[in-house]
């Protein structure tokens, strides 16, 4: 039995509501259905069309969007729809019968390699979403929840792996040069994704390492200043760091010393320059935005 959760999100079109899930629903592509006949290969869409207000159903990698007729308001029916979707999914109901299409057409995937500020790390970027939350693996033992990471660790030059959104950052040992191994890794990742290989198993991405930080920060138990720090990191720092194949995570804030601790992952971890550059950049930003509340920032490698 699966453990799906859902978030209801509005769109720029009032008649369309988006139900976003914590797990992938389809392997490679999106589907659009306009009536129950269209939806014969999708049990979940067929079920939705029995609701009289459903006009169109869109199924993508991790969400279902529904366009309604104007006979009802979303506020009156969205909770009922959400419960119906969760019941279907958590009871093991099928989403889309993709076998027939997969046997005929292999969905093309583009993967390109991109250098990072860390000379030991290369970023492999795909034209599709790969994971719903970041994950870092230091060894094959850490990678029990990632079939792709396990296979990548069989390459003798792969040292560490970091995944987020639509890219995979690989940290190599010095035994090999990037110009000799980049194409081999890029081709392997591309073929694996095209064949529909699973990137992460369902459930938590972190292994049994209890010291590993959670990819999603729970701010409910944090003090107000810590919450402000997390918000600044998420809004201003993470996008820039992600473009270089890395990640930054809030670790702690000391209310007495006013010291902030952060963790660097992916390309940022172990980078000769990133610890100093990021520490100074983040420290300056936090001091300016939270005047008198931050004295220093300490960065640790993940």
Residue pairs with C-beta under 8 A, 6 or more apart in sequence:
1 90
1 91
1 92
2 23
2 89
2 90
2 92
2 202
3 90
3 202
3 203
4 21
4 22
4 23
4 86
4 89
4 90
5 21
5 22
5 86
6 19
6 20
6 21
6 22
6 82
6 85
6 86
7 19
7 20
8 17
8 18
8 19
8 20
8 78
8 82
9 17
9 18
9 19
9 20
9 63
10 17
10 18
11 17
11 18
11 65
13 67
14 74
15 55
15 67
15 68
15 70
16 65
16 66
16 67
16 68
17 65
17 66
17 68
17 74
17 78
17 81
18 63
18 64
18 65
19 63
19 64
19 65
19 66
19 81
19 82
19 85
20 62
20 63
21 62
21 63
21 64
21 89
22 62
22 132
23 62
23 132
23 202
24 61
24 62
24 132
25 59
25 60
25 61
25 62
25 63
25 64
25 89
25 95
25 96
26 59
26 60
26 61
26 95
26 96
26 98
27 98
27 102
27 107
27 196
28 98
28 102
28 107
28 109
28 128
28 196
29 107
30 58
30 59
30 60
30 61
31 42
31 45
31 58
31 59
31 60
31 96
32 56
32 57
32 58
32 59
33 39
33 42
33 45
33 49
33 56
33 57
33 58
33 59
34 55
34 56
35 49
36 46
36 49
36 50
38 45
39 45
39 46
39 48
39 49
39 57
40 46
41 96
41 97
41 100
42 57
42 59
42 94
42 95
42 96
42 97
43 88
43 93
43 94
43 95
44 59
44 64
44 85
44 88
44 89
44 93
44 94
44 95
44 96
45 57
45 59
45 96
47 84
47 88
47 93
48 54
48 57
48 66
48 81
48 84
49 57
51 77
51 81
52 69
52 71
53 68
53 69
53 71
53 72
53 77
54 66
54 67
54 68
54 69
55 66
55 67
55 68
55 69
56 66
56 67
57 64
57 65
57 66
57 67
58 64
58 65
58 66
58 67
59 95
59 96
61 128
61 129
62 129
62 132
64 85
66 81
68 74
68 77
89 95
102 196
106 194
106 195
107 194
108 194
109 126
109 127
109 128
109 190
109 193
109 194
110 126
110 127
110 190
111 124
111 125
111 126
111 127
111 186
111 189
111 190
111 193
112 124
112 125
112 186
113 122
113 123
113 124
113 125
113 182
113 185
113 186
114 122
114 123
114 124
114 125
114 245
115 122
115 123
115 178
116 122
116 123
116 169
116 244
116 245
116 246
116 267
116 271
117 244
117 267
117 271
117 273
117 274
118 171
118 244
118 245
118 246
118 267
118 268
118 270
118 271
118 272
118 274
119 272
120 159
120 171
120 172
120 174
120 270
120 271
121 169
121 170
121 171
121 172
121 245
121 266
121 267
121 271
122 169
122 170
122 172
122 178
122 182
122 185
122 245
123 167
123 168
123 169
123 244
123 245
123 267
124 167
124 168
124 169
124 170
124 185
124 186
124 189
125 166
125 167
126 166
126 167
126 168
126 189
126 190
126 193
127 166
128 166
128 193
129 165
129 166
130 163
130 165
130 166
130 167
130 168
130 193
130 199
131 163
131 164
131 165
131 199
131 200
131 205
133 164
133 205
133 215
133 216
134 162
134 163
134 164
134 165
134 205
134 215
134 247
134 265
134 266
135 145
135 146
135 149
135 162
135 163
135 164
135 200
135 205
135 206
135 215
136 142
136 160
136 161
136 162
136 163
136 212
136 247
136 265
136 266
136 269
136 302
137 143
137 146
137 149
137 153
137 160
137 161
137 162
137 207
138 160
139 153
139 160
140 149
140 150
140 153
140 154
141 207
142 149
142 207
142 209
143 149
143 150
143 153
143 161
143 207
144 150
144 207
145 200
145 201
145 203
145 204
145 205
145 206
145 207
146 161
146 163
146 199
146 200
146 201
146 205
147 197
147 198
147 199
147 201
148 168
148 189
148 192
148 197
148 198
148 199
148 200
149 161
149 163
151 188
151 192
152 158
152 161
152 168
152 170
152 185
152 188
152 189
153 161
155 181
155 184
155 185
155 188
156 173
156 175
157 172
157 173
157 175
157 176
157 181
158 170
158 171
158 172
158 173
158 185
159 171
159 172
159 173
160 170
160 171
160 269
161 168
161 169
161 170
161 171
162 168
162 169
162 171
162 245
162 246
162 247
162 265
162 266
162 267
162 269
163 169
163 199
163 200
164 242
164 247
164 266
165 242
167 245
168 189
169 245
169 246
169 266
169 267
170 185
171 267
171 269
171 270
172 178
172 181
193 199
205 215
206 212
206 214
206 215
212 302
213 249
213 251
213 263
213 302
215 249
217 230
217 249
217 250
219 226
219 227
219 230
222 230
222 253
223 253
223 255
225 253
225 255
225 290
225 293
226 250
226 252
226 253
228 289
228 290
228 293
229 250
229 253
229 260
229 286
229 290
229 294
230 250
232 285
232 286
232 289
232 290
233 248
233 249
233 250
233 262
233 282
236 285
237 248
237 278
237 281
237 282
237 285
238 247
238 248
241 247
241 248
241 268
241 278
244 267
244 268
245 266
245 267
246 264
246 265
246 266
246 267
246 268
246 269
246 271
246 274
247 264
247 265
247 266
247 268
247 302
248 262
248 263
248 264
248 265
248 268
248 278
248 282
249 262
249 263
249 265
249 302
250 260
250 262
250 263
251 261
251 262
251 263
251 300
252 260
252 261
253 259
253 260
253 261
257 295
257 296
258 293
258 294
258 295
258 296
259 295
259 296
259 297
259 298
260 282
260 283
260 286
260 294
260 296
260 297
260 298
261 297
261 298
261 299
261 300
262 278
262 282
262 297
262 298
262 299
262 300
263 299
263 300
263 301
263 302
264 271
264 274
264 275
264 278
264 299
264 300
264 301
264 302
265 302
266 302
267 274
268 274
268 275
268 278
268 301
269 301
269 302
270 301
275 299
275 301
278 299
279 297
279 298
279 299
282 297
282 299
283 294
283 296
283 297
286 294
286 297
287 294
287 295
